[in-house]
Amino acid sequence: MPPAIGRAARRNNGGGLFHPSILPCLPQIAFLSYIGGMSAPLYNTDILRLAASIPHHQRLADPQASVEKRSATCGSRVTADVRMTDGRLAQLGLDVKACALGQASAALMAAQAIGLTADELTDARDRLTAYLAGESEDLDFWPGLAVLAPARGYPARHASIRLGFEAIAEAARMADA
């Protein structure tokens, strides 16, 4: 493993750049990147920074709706708690137990979700799914998604990337019903 990455993982031990839940994965990610077993851009600094900065990263005490989504492929899990006001997402709480890509995607969704309607959140989920499946080239519908573009070529990662979008959209739809 490149020594600098190993030192960074040990130095941060749950604080700073890396979110605590990805710390156990960092040595493997670094090693695989080092030997060429994993594309370097897939787990880049931008992804790791996003994974470490998930907004609304605390469950709501009294949500109108709560949805948990889990990836059967890797076991990643995102739970979204929501409160809607006048048909718009007013409060959001997340519990994210996912790989760095799932965490980064949840961070991107959470950063822009407040104030949107259930229909807008569902549209974003559907457009992300279409992009990952190769049915669309459009990433302009959601700020920051370009950072996830390298993961498009890794279908096994798509379920984890969609988790935050799926959980928030479904919870908003349930709360708005």
Secondary structure in CASP SS format (residue, H / E / C, confidence):
PFRMAT SS
TARGET T0000
AUTHOR 0000-0000-0000
METHOD secondary structure of the structure
MODEL  1
M C 1.00
P C 1.00
P H 1.00
A H 1.00
I H 1.00
G H 1.00
R H 1.00
A H 1.00
A H 1.00
R H 1.00
R H 1.00
N H 1.00
N C 1.00
G C 1.00
G C 1.00
G C 1.00
L C 1.00
F C 1.00
H C 1.00
P H 1.00
S H 1.00
I H 1.00
L H 1.00
P H 1.00
C H 1.00
L H 1.00
P H 1.00
Q H 1.00
I H 1.00
A H 1.00
F H 1.00
L H 1.00
S H 1.00
Y H 1.00
I H 1.00
G C 1.00
G C 1.00
M C 1.00
S C 1.00
A H 1.00
P H 1.00
L H 1.00
Y H 1.00
N C 1.00
T H 1.00
D H 1.00
I H 1.00
L H 1.00
R H 1.00
L H 1.00
A H 1.00
A C 1.00
S C 1.00
I C 1.00
P C 1.00
H C 1.00
H C 1.00
Q C 1.00
R C 1.00
L C 1.00
A C 1.00
D C 1.00
P C 1.00
Q C 1.00
A E 1.00
S E 1.00
V E 1.00
E E 1.00
K E 1.00
R E 1.00
S C 1.00
A C 1.00
T C 1.00
C C 1.00
G C 1.00
S C 1.00
R E 1.00
V E 1.00
T E 1.00
A E 1.00
D E 1.00
V E 1.00
R E 1.00
M E 1.00
T E 1.00
D C 1.00
G C 1.00
R E 1.00
L E 1.00
A E 1.00
Q E 1.00
L E 1.00
G E 1.00
L E 1.00
D E 1.00
V E 1.00
K E 1.00
A C 1.00
C C 1.00
A H 1.00
L H 1.00
G H 1.00
Q H 1.00
A H 1.00
S H 1.00
A H 1.00
A H 1.00
L H 1.00
M H 1.00
A H 1.00
A H 1.00
Q H 1.00
A H 1.00
I C 1.00
G C 1.00
L C 1.00
T E 1.00
A H 1.00
D H 1.00
E H 1.00
L H 1.00
T H 1.00
D H 1.00
A H 1.00
R H 1.00
D H 1.00
R H 1.00
L H 1.00
T H 1.00
A H 1.00
Y H 1.00
L H 1.00
A C 1.00
G C 1.00
E C 1.00
S C 1.00
E C 1.00
D C 1.00
L C 1.00
D C 1.00
F C 1.00
W C 1.00
P C 1.00
G C 1.00
L H 1.00
A H 1.00
V H 1.00
L H 1.00
A H 1.00
P H 1.00
A H 1.00
R H 1.00
G H 1.00
Y C 1.00
P H 1.00
A H 1.00
R H 1.00
H H 1.00
A H 1.00
S H 1.00
I H 1.00
R H 1.00
L H 1.00
G H 1.00
F H 1.00
E H 1.00
A H 1.00
I H 1.00
A H 1.00
E H 1.00
A H 1.00
A H 1.00
R H 1.00
M H 1.00
A H 1.00
D H 1.00
A C 1.00
END
